[in-house]
Amino acid sequence: MKKFLNTLALIVMVIMLVSTLSVSADSDGILKNKVLYSWDFSSEEQTTSDSSLTDIPILNGSAEYSADNQNVKLNATSGAGMTVNLSTPVSYETSENVINIEFDANLGSIDKQYFTYEIKSGESNLIECSFMPYNKSTAVGYLKVDGVDIIEDTDDTNVNKQLINYISSAKGDGMTAVVTHFRNEINLADRSVTVYITSGSKLGTFMGSFDTSEYNSITGLNINITKNSTSRYTYIDNVKITQYQRVAPPDPSELVSDIITNADGDTTTVDTSKMVYGDTIKTFLVTTAKDGKLVKQYTTDADDSVNVDSKNAEDIEILPIYTYDNLAESAFNTENGVTLDGTFEDGRYNFSFQKSNGTLTDIYVNDYMVGNNIEQTGKGRGTPKGSLYSVNDIKIEGGSINISTRRDEYNGRTYPNAPISTVTINKVPQILERKTKITLMGDSLVCDYYGGRRESDLGSNQTGWGQQLGNFIDKDKYEILNLANSGHYAKILYETATGGAIYNSQVGDIVIYQCGYNDYKRSSKEEMVEYMTKMVQDAKNAGVRMIFVTPPATCDPEDWLDHTAEDYKNTSYTYPVRFGETVIETAKNLDVEYIDLSKYSYDYLTLLYGSDITEAGELYIQNLGVKDYIHLSYAGAMKWASYIAQTLFDENCIDSINTDFSYKVTDTQNNEIECKVTESKDDSFDRYLISADDENINVRIMAHTEGNVYVCLYSENGKLQNVQSVKGNENVQTVTLPISHESGAYIKMFD
């Protein structure tokens, strides 16, 4: 059911300052990007096989509508394509009337199968693009404007390779590939064309021009794939044709920056003609909700009305998305950074930053850190070439937004060549219940790593436990921001990350800080306590809950020496670990909570690999650590994150965890490493390891297990066969039971 709502009576109206308008109105009206044609293929009625029709996608060959995916499926076994012929060609009056033709493609790839599209002007092709998604050196691709190639082969790379550098494809069904977006920007007056190809963080930009005067309008579009004996399906979606046109401006006093209204049926048409406008507002964020919970969220073109998919929803909110994609790269090498055009209401905003290169950097908004050590890489990871970094729920006050990139180390601050090519910003939707924010601070054992996973999860794919924590926590209730940074310690984190962590939190939010490891190496016990105290004072003043974490045990080669019992305290493979006891003492003195990851990690590692650091170290780097004997592998980070999440829940710091997620891997010693959380608030599944040989069943019991442990062997029919008990102490203990000669047996353990 579609129903047009008079939103002026229903919306939450926010009057904006005139300076919000980045496009000036004149007697001819304002310039807005108008949607002329749009097909999202939400129904089969948006396609036809009748080649005589206009203004509707015509499917030819073996192309067909996919009801499952709500898009067009191209099957190459007999060749397939889609054509759009326009009944009224899109022409122009001035150079302002830029035309955009864009579409999404999920590309399947196979040898000798080409993907091609053409944008037509009369009987001629203004733009022609063809490539083979399958990466083969002999493939011949082209991108032409007015029949002239605008890309040429180089000594190292042919045209086909240059094009597929910016797409994503799958050697299978195309729906498993990341979407590739094609946008063709055409200025018929200036006789120029810019082709944008984007997929994930990859962006290719290709420019061309034409001299002939015959191209006065755009008349259609062809998309097809060539015939192939074996097809890997390609899919087309979200075809749009837009043009910048002058329209009458709304009264500035009527402009709004947020529309909230009620849903009415599966589809609700919302009047957005009074939404703020400008060069930076090209899209809207559409959010639907029920009882404060998200139903659906997506983006759509900025237009005077929006057909909202409101199925199963009660409330609708539409917000402008501000996109800044022409930022001066040189400005990010300076202390001042970039101040964005426009006036922003006080409130909370979500940000996405597309970096232009892989240079390490921290990101600040209005002098408060929102991203730490972006582009950090590690063992088993690729080299980042410019990541997309997103952060939510950032507080903005004073009407302006300044963005800067910095690099803070223990030896000072620099302003690296780490430019940001695109920033997108939107206000946080009001119809959703706010998530409690959990901000993490710490060192390289906590921080995020970039570059993807290239090697084994055991002994490689370096990861911080903070990067894995979100797997085990209810993401519908909690928002995690990781501001940890490699090499940092209490003093430098207080001077850099703590201000942003507290400023962007609200009463009841949580800050979790792991400290001790680098304080031991680069600072002092006294200085660590001083800055822990300052952090707690700032957090308490803001009503924020502070939780400290002791550092996890590692096998740092610096500690591969003979130590006396006293000397061995505060090394990496012992308990306590590197100032861990001071972290606990300080937390108690400041009356804040703490999590003793040192104790748990040391007990768990000795359970698996023994207490000798040299022997354990060689096993650590094959499994839960990486080759430097310190940092965590993907599996190791997952294990410590599961413990942190479980403890937060057990100690009532959070009230909702993700019990559906589980990660298992078998290490080189045939131990099953299981990472999960449970609502039973019982970690006994984690305190025992069971193995068997031909004669016996062996149960290893973690050090520092409290109370008596009973290991009971039962027959298959439930008859008790044997029972052994030990009293938990500071050492790993093993209980051995002879294997029953009956057909089956099982073990129960009680403590």
C-alpha positions as a printed Julia matrix, in Angstrom:
751×3 Matrix{Float64}:
  0.0     0.0     0.0
  1.35    3.44   -0.9
  0.04    6.54    0.75
  1.34   10.09    0.36
  1.66   11.73    3.75
  1.53   15.42    4.36
  4.73   15.39    6.35
  4.61   19.08    7.16
  2.01   18.21    9.77
  3.91   15.2    11.1
  7.6    15.92   10.84
  9.95   17.05   13.52
 10.87   20.41   12.02
 14.25   21.99   12.64
 14.75   25.51   11.32
 18.25   25.88    9.84
 20.46   28.92    9.5
 20.68   30.32    5.99
 24.43   29.59    6.04
 23.57   25.89    5.91
 22.74   26.36    2.25
 25.91   25.79    0.31
 24.11   26.48   -2.98
 22.95   30.04   -3.35
 19.48   30.69   -4.68
 19.0    33.21   -7.47
 16.09   34.39   -9.58
 16.32   31.21  -11.65
 15.99   28.96   -8.61
 18.4    26.53   -6.97
 20.43   23.79   -8.59
 19.33   20.31   -7.48
 20.19   16.86   -8.75
 16.82   15.59   -9.98
 16.09   11.91  -10.47
 14.67   11.53  -13.98
 14.55    7.74  -14.16
 15.16    5.15  -11.47
 14.75    1.38  -11.34
 15.53   -0.47   -8.11
 13.95   -3.71   -9.42
 11.91   -4.22   -6.28
  9.27   -5.82   -8.54
  9.27   -7.64  -11.86
  6.96   -4.94  -13.27
 10.06   -2.73  -13.6
 11.31   -4.93  -16.47
  9.96   -6.1   -19.84
 10.93   -8.3   -22.77
  9.06   -6.12  -25.29
 11.77   -4.4   -27.34
  9.34   -1.77  -28.62
  8.81   -0.16  -25.2
 10.59    2.9   -23.84
 11.46    4.16  -20.34
 11.71    0.64  -18.92
 14.6    -1.86  -18.85
 14.23   -4.39  -21.68
 15.71   -7.82  -20.94
 17.2    -9.69  -23.87
 18.95  -12.99  -24.47
 18.91  -15.12  -21.34
 18.57  -12.16  -18.98
 15.82  -12.6   -16.42
 14.33  -10.91  -13.38
 15.57  -12.39  -10.08
 12.78  -12.32   -7.52
 15.1   -13.69   -4.82
 17.61  -10.86   -5.2
 15.27   -8.19   -6.6
 17.59   -7.39   -9.48
 18.32   -8.44  -13.08
 20.26  -11.67  -13.6
 22.49  -12.0   -16.67
 23.08  -15.61  -17.71
 25.82  -15.87  -20.3
 25.02  -19.33  -21.67
 23.29  -17.65  -24.59
 24.43  -14.07  -24.03
 22.37  -11.68  -21.96
 21.71   -7.99  -21.67
 19.49   -5.12  -20.66
 18.54   -2.07  -22.74
 16.86    1.19  -21.8
 15.5     3.44  -24.56
 14.3     6.88  -23.46
 11.16    8.32  -25.02
 12.35   11.85  -24.21
 16.13   12.27  -24.59
 17.92   14.0   -21.72
 19.29   17.27  -23.14
 20.78   20.42  -21.63
 20.53   24.18  -21.56
 23.76   25.19  -19.81
 26.89   23.58  -18.41
 25.07   23.31  -15.05
 22.88   20.53  -16.42
 25.3    17.71  -15.67
 23.83   14.23  -16.3
 24.67   11.19  -14.18
 23.97    7.62  -15.32
 24.79    5.01  -12.71
 24.15    1.4   -11.81
 25.35   -1.4    -9.52
 26.8    -4.7   -10.71
 27.56   -7.94   -8.89
 30.08   -9.46  -11.26
 30.72  -13.14  -11.84
 34.04  -13.88  -13.52
 35.17  -16.62  -15.87
 37.69  -16.81  -18.7
 36.52  -15.22  -22.0
 33.34  -13.71  -20.52
 33.24   -9.91  -21.03
 31.09   -7.3   -19.33
 30.15   -4.31  -21.47
 28.03   -1.19  -21.17
 27.25    1.62  -23.59
 25.64    5.02  -23.09
 23.9     6.15  -26.25
 23.34    9.51  -27.89
 21.11    9.04  -30.9
 22.52    6.19  -32.99
 26.04    6.59  -31.58
 27.73    5.48  -28.39
 29.03    8.39  -26.33
 30.61    6.07  -23.71
 31.71    2.47  -24.25
 33.27    0.32  -21.53
 34.25   -3.36  -21.78
 36.42   -5.64  -19.67
 36.81   -9.26  -18.61
 36.42   -9.48  -14.82
 38.46  -12.68  -14.86
 42.06  -11.58  -14.31
 43.88  -12.78  -17.43
 46.86  -11.06  -19.02
 45.53  -11.59  -22.57
 42.16   -9.97  -21.85
 41.42   -6.91  -23.98
 39.41   -4.14  -22.32
 38.57   -0.6   -23.32
 36.97    2.6   -22.08
 36.06    4.98  -24.89
 34.45    8.4   -25.22
 33.21    9.25  -28.71
 35.03    6.17  -29.99
 38.41    7.32  -28.63
 40.23    5.33  -25.93
 40.68    7.3   -22.72
 42.83    4.54  -21.16
 45.84    3.01  -22.85
 48.08    0.03  -22.15
 51.24    0.74  -20.19
 54.47   -1.24  -20.07
 53.28   -2.97  -16.91
 49.49   -3.02  -17.11
 47.02   -3.4   -19.94
 43.66   -1.59  -20.06
 41.71   -4.61  -18.82
 43.86   -4.83  -15.71
 43.57   -1.09  -15.09
 39.77   -1.38  -15.11
 39.45   -4.5   -12.97
 41.72   -2.96  -10.33
 38.61   -1.06   -9.19
 35.93   -3.75   -9.44
 35.07   -6.77   -7.33
 34.08  -10.1    -8.83
 33.49  -13.7    -7.79
 34.66  -16.88   -9.47
 31.17  -18.16   -8.94
 27.76  -16.56   -8.57
 28.12  -12.77   -8.73
 25.92  -12.23   -5.66
 28.87  -13.4    -3.54
 30.98  -10.48   -4.81
 31.16   -7.0    -3.3
 28.98   -4.58   -5.3
 30.73   -2.55   -7.99
 29.19    0.86   -8.69
 29.49    2.6   -12.05
 28.75    6.33  -12.33
 29.06    8.23  -15.6
 29.09   12.01  -15.22
 28.34   13.71  -18.54
 28.54   17.43  -19.28
 27.15   17.86  -22.8
 27.77   21.61  -22.76
 31.45   21.35  -21.82
 31.81   18.12  -23.82
 33.43   16.25  -20.93
 32.9    12.86  -19.32
 34.08   11.43  -16.0
 33.64    7.72  -15.28
 33.77    6.58  -11.64
 34.17    2.89  -10.78
 33.99    2.04   -7.09
 33.93   -1.15   -5.06
 34.41   -1.1    -1.3
 37.33    1.25   -0.65
 38.55    1.06   -4.28
 37.88    4.12   -6.46
 38.86    4.56  -10.1
 38.34    7.88  -11.88
 38.69    8.21  -15.66
 38.19   11.44  -17.61
 37.64   12.05  -21.29
 36.25   14.62  -23.72
 34.62   14.76  -27.14
 34.78   17.3   -29.94
 31.8    16.53  -32.12
 28.65   18.57  -31.73
 26.32   15.68  -32.53
 26.04   14.65  -28.89
 23.21   16.91  -27.73
 21.3    14.43  -25.59
 21.37   11.01  -23.95
 18.95    8.53  -25.44
 19.63    5.18  -23.78
 21.79    2.59  -22.08
 22.92   -0.97  -22.93
 24.45   -3.44  -20.47
 25.41   -6.99  -21.46
 27.74   -9.94  -20.96
 29.06  -12.08  -23.78
 28.05  -15.65  -24.48
 30.01  -18.34  -22.67
 29.59  -22.08  -22.37
 29.71  -21.87  -18.59
 28.08  -18.9   -16.92
 28.97  -17.25  -13.67
 25.97  -15.03  -13.23
 26.23  -11.26  -13.18
 23.52   -9.09  -11.63
 22.44   -5.49  -12.35
 20.63   -3.27   -9.87
 19.78    0.35   -9.0
 19.89    1.92  -12.46
 19.43    5.7   -12.25
 19.54    8.7   -14.54
 19.75   12.09  -12.85
 20.38   15.66  -13.95
 21.18   18.92  -12.2
 18.31   21.33  -12.86
 17.17   24.7   -11.56
 14.08   24.52   -9.37
 12.22   27.07   -7.28
 13.81   27.39   -3.83
 11.77   26.68   -0.68
 11.29   29.39    1.89
 14.41   29.25    4.14
 12.19   29.47    7.21
 10.53   26.18    6.2
 13.72   24.16    5.76
 14.23   21.11    7.98
 17.22   18.86    8.63
 15.32   15.89   10.0
 11.98   14.35    9.05
 10.25   11.91   11.41
  6.86   10.49   10.53
  4.69    7.41   10.94
  4.84    4.42    8.63
  1.69    3.52    6.76
  1.76    0.11    5.1
  4.61   -1.57    3.25
  5.5     1.6     1.33
  5.17    5.17    2.56
  5.8     8.17    0.31
  7.35   11.03    2.27
  7.49   14.66    1.13
 11.13   15.8     1.41
 10.82   19.0    -0.63
 11.58   21.12    2.46
 14.76   19.22    3.38
 17.95   21.29    3.54
 19.83   21.24    0.25
 23.27   22.01   -1.11
 26.21   20.75   -3.12
 27.22   18.39   -0.31
 23.77   16.77    0.08
 23.38   14.18   -2.65
 21.76   11.38   -0.69
 19.42   10.81    2.25
 19.69    8.25    5.04
 16.38    6.42    5.49
 15.77    4.64    8.8
 12.71    2.65    9.8
 12.09    1.34   13.3
  9.62   -0.35   15.61
  9.66    0.23   19.38
 13.03    1.98   19.03
 14.62   -1.02   17.31
 16.05   -0.86   13.8
 13.96   -2.48   11.07
 15.82   -1.22    8.01
 18.37    1.44    7.08
 19.53    2.45    3.61
 20.51    5.42    1.46
 18.57    6.94   -1.41
 19.03    9.87   -3.77
 18.13   13.3    -2.42
 14.85   14.25   -4.08
 11.62   16.08   -3.33
  9.87   12.87   -2.27
 11.02    9.42   -1.15
  9.18    6.12   -1.4
 10.18    4.44    1.86
 10.2     0.68    2.33
  8.26    0.75    5.6
  7.33   -2.92    5.86
  7.16   -4.11    9.53
  7.98   -0.57   10.75
  6.1     1.96   12.88
  8.4     4.98   12.51
 10.36    6.57    9.66
 13.22    9.06    9.82
 14.94   10.71    6.87
 18.2    12.62    7.29
 20.52   14.38    4.84
 23.92   12.79    4.24
 26.65   15.39    3.85
 29.35   14.22    1.41
 32.65   16.06    1.02
 34.65   14.52   -1.82
 36.83   17.38   -3.04
 38.99   17.89    0.03
 42.42   19.44   -0.47
 44.93   16.69    0.29
 47.64   19.17    1.32
 45.46   20.46    4.16
 45.86   17.16    6.01
 49.61   17.68    6.36
 49.08   20.65    8.68
 48.01   21.27   12.24
 44.86   23.12   11.13
 43.35   20.31    9.08
 40.12   21.02    7.15
 37.03   22.9     8.34
 34.01   21.7     6.37
 31.62   24.08    4.64
 28.23   24.47    6.25
 26.66   24.98    9.63
 25.86   21.91   11.71
 23.32   21.74   14.49
 24.59   20.7    17.89
 24.03   16.98   18.27
 25.55   13.58   17.63
 26.76   12.49   14.2
 28.07    9.42   12.38
 31.22    9.8    10.25
 32.92    7.8     7.49
 36.42    8.71    6.3
 37.9     7.35    3.07
 41.68    7.66    3.27
 43.67    8.28    0.09
 46.72    6.23    1.04
 47.96    3.71    3.57
 49.91    6.12    5.78
 49.4     5.58    9.52
 47.39    8.35   11.13
 45.08    9.34   13.97
 41.86   11.2    13.1
 40.5    14.11   15.14
 37.14   15.89   14.9
 37.1    19.33   16.5
 40.37   18.47   18.28
 38.99   15.29   19.86
 40.35   11.94   18.75
 37.85    9.67   16.98
 40.27    7.24   15.3
 43.64    5.96   16.52
 46.42    4.42   14.44
 44.34    3.95   11.29
 46.14    1.67    8.76
 48.11   -0.26   11.43
 49.19   -3.56    9.87
 50.78   -6.67   11.34
 52.01  -10.19   10.76
 49.94  -12.02    8.14
 48.11   -8.92    6.95
 48.3    -7.08    3.65
 49.51   -3.53    3.12
 46.63   -1.03    3.46
 46.3     1.34    0.51
 43.66    3.63    1.92
 41.01    2.25    4.28
 37.42    3.29    4.9
 37.1     4.15    8.59
 33.67    4.7    10.18
 32.83    5.95   13.65
 29.42    6.64   15.17
 27.84    8.84   17.82
 30.34   11.73   17.79
 29.33   14.91   19.61
 29.33   18.17   17.62
 28.98   21.57   19.29
 29.4    25.13   18.06
 28.09   24.73   14.51
 31.29   23.67   12.7
 33.27   20.53   11.99
 37.06   20.48   11.69
 38.89   17.29   10.66
 42.62   16.78   11.11
 45.09   13.93   10.8
 47.91   13.56   13.3
 50.38   11.0    14.48
 51.09   10.92   18.21
 53.99    8.84   19.46
 55.84    8.74   22.76
 58.52   10.87   21.07
 56.17   13.64   19.91
 53.45   14.67   17.46
 53.73   14.88   13.67
 51.33   15.66   10.84
 51.86   12.85    8.31
 50.95   12.76    4.64
 47.72   10.88    5.34
 45.02   12.66    3.32
 41.31   11.87    3.42
 39.62   11.89    0.02
 35.98   11.66    1.12
 34.05   12.34    4.32
 30.37   11.47    4.78
 28.39   12.68    7.77
 24.86   12.21    9.02
 23.08   12.9    12.27
 22.35    9.91   14.49
 18.7     8.88   13.91
 16.47    9.85   16.81
 13.89    7.08   16.34
 16.41    4.45   17.44
 17.27    3.76   21.06
 20.79    4.98   21.69
 23.37    2.25   22.17
 25.62    2.33   25.22
 29.09    3.26   24.01
 32.08    1.16   25.05
 35.36    2.94   24.26
 38.54    0.88   24.38
 42.01    2.25   25.08
 45.27    0.36   25.3
 48.26   -0.85   23.32
 49.05   -3.14   20.38
 47.47   -6.11   22.18
 44.12   -4.28   22.03
 44.18   -2.14   18.87
 42.65   -2.66   15.41
 44.75   -3.94   12.51
 44.16   -3.33    8.79
 45.06   -5.05    5.53
 42.82   -8.1     5.8
 43.69  -11.65    6.85
 46.2   -13.28    4.48
 47.57  -16.22    6.49
 46.59  -18.68    9.22
 44.51  -17.63   12.22
 47.0   -19.6    14.32
 50.39  -17.93   14.66
 49.52  -15.13   12.22
 46.86  -12.6    11.11
 47.93  -10.24   13.91
 44.89   -8.84   15.73
 44.08   -6.98   18.94
 41.48   -8.35   21.33
 39.61   -5.05   21.07
 39.08   -5.79   17.37
 37.29   -9.05   18.28
 35.27   -7.87   21.29
 32.23   -6.93   19.22
 31.72  -10.57   18.22
 30.72  -11.45   21.77
 28.69   -8.38   22.77
 25.12   -7.54   21.71
 25.66   -5.05   18.87
 22.03   -3.95   19.06
 22.68   -2.51   22.53
 26.36   -1.56   22.53
 28.56    0.54   20.24
 32.31   -0.2    20.43
 34.96    2.41   19.6
 38.55    1.18   19.71
 41.06    3.97   20.44
 43.95    1.68   21.36
 47.31    2.33   19.71
 50.49    0.31   19.26
 53.25    1.3    21.69
 51.11    3.61   23.81
 50.89    3.78   27.59
 48.96    5.67   30.25
 50.56    9.12   29.86
 50.34    9.34   26.06
 46.86    7.82   25.95
 45.66   10.34   28.51
 47.1    13.17   26.41
 45.61   11.88   23.13
 42.72    9.41   23.33
 41.16    9.98   26.75
 39.78   13.43   25.9
 37.88   12.09   22.89
 36.78    8.97   24.79
 35.18   11.05   27.56
 33.9    13.93   25.41
 32.05   11.62   23.02
 30.56    9.52   25.82
 27.37   10.11   27.75
 26.4     9.31   31.33
 26.38    5.54   31.76
 28.81    4.82   28.91
 31.9     2.69   29.54
 35.62    3.25   28.98
 37.84    0.15   29.2
 41.59    0.69   29.46
 44.29   -2.01   29.38
 47.57   -0.7    30.76
 50.84   -1.89   32.25
 52.75   -3.52   29.4
 54.22   -0.43   27.73
 54.24    1.51   30.98
 56.71   -1.11   32.21
 58.86   -0.63   29.09
 58.63    3.1    28.42
 57.28    4.84   31.52
 57.25    4.08   35.24
 54.93    2.67   37.85
 54.49    6.09   39.44
 53.67    7.82   36.16
 51.19    5.08   35.22
 49.34    5.52   38.53
 49.32    9.31   38.07
 47.6     9.12   34.69
 45.27    6.28   35.64
 44.1     8.56   38.44
 43.52   11.45   36.03
 41.52    9.2    33.72
 39.28    8.06   36.54
 38.7    11.62   37.75
 37.7    12.75   34.25
 35.44    9.73   33.77
 33.68   10.16   37.11
 33.12   13.87   36.43
 31.36   12.91   33.19
 29.36   10.04   34.71
 31.29    7.49   32.65
 32.11    4.03   34.01
 35.86    3.28   33.98
 37.14   -0.3    33.88
 40.84   -1.23   33.91
 42.31   -4.4    32.38
 45.63   -5.97   33.32
 47.87   -6.95   30.37
 47.74  -10.5    28.97
 50.63  -12.88   29.37
 52.99  -13.15   26.37
 56.4   -14.74   25.8
 58.56  -11.65   25.26
 62.13  -12.77   24.39
 63.47  -10.12   26.79
 62.33  -12.46   29.56
 64.15  -15.58   28.3
 66.65  -15.29   31.15
 67.19  -16.88   34.52
 65.3   -14.98   37.18
 65.0   -15.26   40.89
 61.48  -15.54   42.24
 61.5   -11.82   43.02
 63.0   -10.79   39.68
 60.5   -12.86   37.75
 57.57  -10.76   38.89
 56.3    -8.35   36.23
 57.8   -10.24   33.3
 55.6   -11.22   30.37
 55.07  -14.93   31.14
 54.24  -15.03   34.82
 51.64  -13.73   37.2
 51.37  -10.83   37.74
 52.26   -9.58   34.24
 54.07   -6.25   33.77
 52.66   -3.87   36.42
 49.45   -5.91   36.56
 49.42   -5.9    40.35
 49.73   -2.09   40.33
 46.79   -1.81   37.93
 44.66   -3.84   40.35
 45.87   -1.94   43.41
 45.19    1.42   41.74
 41.73    0.35   40.58
 40.86   -0.66   44.13
 42.21    2.59   45.56
 40.19    4.61   43.03
 37.08    2.48   43.64
 36.66    1.39   40.01
 36.29   -2.03   38.45
 39.03   -4.1    36.86
 39.38   -7.29   34.84
 42.4    -9.47   35.6
 43.28  -10.63   32.08
 46.85  -11.27   33.3
 45.76  -14.06   35.61
 43.36  -15.69   33.19
 45.74  -15.54   30.19
 48.72  -16.86   32.15
 46.68  -19.69   33.61
 45.25  -20.57   30.21
 48.62  -20.5    28.42
 50.29  -22.65   31.1
 47.37  -25.08   30.86
 48.05  -25.41   27.12
 51.81  -25.02   26.84
 53.39  -25.36   30.29
 55.12  -22.91   32.6
 58.61  -22.77   31.02
 58.76  -19.58   28.94
 61.22  -20.92   26.37
 59.17  -24.05   25.65
 55.85  -22.22   25.86
 57.17  -19.42   23.63
 57.78  -21.72   20.69
 54.23  -23.05   20.97
 52.78  -19.59   21.61
 54.08  -18.22   18.28
 52.54  -21.16   16.41
 49.12  -20.66   17.95
 47.83  -17.75   20.07
 50.72  -15.39   19.32
 52.74  -14.32   16.28
 56.42  -14.67   15.49
 57.62  -11.78   17.7
 56.48  -13.8    20.77
 54.4   -10.84   22.01
 51.5    -9.9    19.79
 48.3   -11.85   19.32
 47.25  -13.99   16.4
 43.67  -13.81   15.17
 42.82  -16.84   17.35
 44.62  -15.41   20.38
 42.79  -12.1    20.13
 39.51  -13.98   19.8
 40.24  -15.97   22.96
 41.09  -12.98   25.16
 38.11  -11.01   23.75
 35.72  -13.81   24.72
 37.07  -13.7    28.28
 36.73   -9.91   28.5
 33.13  -10.07   27.23
 32.24  -12.93   29.58
 33.68  -11.07   32.57
 31.88   -7.84   31.67
 28.63   -9.8    31.67
 29.4   -11.85   34.78
 30.26   -8.68   36.74
 27.1    -6.88   35.53
 29.01   -4.26   33.57
 26.89   -5.12   30.53
 23.56   -6.91   30.44
 23.49   -8.46   26.97
 25.99  -10.67   25.12
 26.02  -12.53   21.82
 25.67  -16.19   22.71
 25.06  -17.12   19.07
 28.67  -16.49   18.06
 31.27  -19.21   18.49
 34.81  -19.59   17.14
 36.73  -22.86   17.31
 40.17  -23.84   16.11
 42.47  -26.77   16.92
 46.03  -25.75   17.76
 49.27  -27.51   16.84
 49.12  -29.54   20.08
 45.64  -30.81   19.22
 44.01  -28.58   21.86
 40.6   -27.28   20.85
 40.55  -23.49   21.36
 36.89  -22.54   21.81
 35.81  -18.91   22.05
 32.26  -18.18   23.16
 30.21  -16.53   25.89
 27.38  -17.93   27.95
 24.62  -16.46   30.08
 25.18  -19.11   32.77
 27.98  -16.97   34.26
 30.05  -20.15   34.57
 33.43  -20.37   32.87
 34.15  -23.97   33.88
 34.1   -25.0    30.2
 37.27  -22.95   29.88
 39.2   -24.27   32.88
 39.72  -27.86   31.74
 41.38  -29.6    28.8
 40.58  -33.24   28.08
 42.73  -35.63   26.05
 42.95  -39.41   25.71
 45.39  -42.13   24.72
 44.92  -45.88   24.36
 44.88  -46.44   28.11
 43.71  -43.3    29.88
 41.61  -40.18   29.82
 43.61  -37.15   31.01
 41.97  -34.02   32.4
 44.22  -30.96   32.83
 42.9   -28.42   35.35
 43.85  -24.74   35.04
 46.02  -23.18   37.71
 44.25  -21.07   40.33
 41.04  -23.09   40.02
 39.2   -22.58   43.29
 37.85  -25.32   45.55
 37.8   -29.07   44.97
 37.43  -30.51   41.47
 35.71  -33.89   41.02
 36.22  -35.81   37.78
 33.64  -38.58   37.35
 33.7   -41.33   34.7
 30.35  -42.89   33.8
 29.45  -45.81   31.59
 27.21  -45.32   28.61
 24.16  -46.43   30.63
 24.95  -43.94   33.41
 26.75  -46.19   35.89
 29.54  -44.47   37.85
 32.86  -46.15   36.96
 35.47  -43.99   38.66
 35.91  -40.69   40.45
 39.0   -38.64   41.23
 39.29  -35.34   43.06
 41.95  -32.67   43.46
 42.08  -29.4    45.34
 42.66  -26.4    43.11
 45.92  -24.51   43.63
 48.34  -22.22   41.81
 49.58  -24.98   39.49
 48.23  -26.88   36.5
 47.12  -30.33   37.68
 46.29  -33.49   35.73
 43.74  -36.13   36.69
 44.12  -39.51   34.95
 41.31  -42.08   34.68
 41.68  -45.5    33.06
 39.52  -45.88   29.96
 36.45  -48.07   30.5
 36.28  -51.25   28.4
 32.57  -50.83   27.87
 31.21  -49.58   24.56
 30.91  -45.98   25.7
 31.71  -43.61   28.52
 31.39  -39.97   29.46
 32.88  -37.59   31.99
 31.29  -35.05   34.33
 33.26  -32.49   36.31
 32.18  -30.56   39.38
 33.92  -27.82   41.3
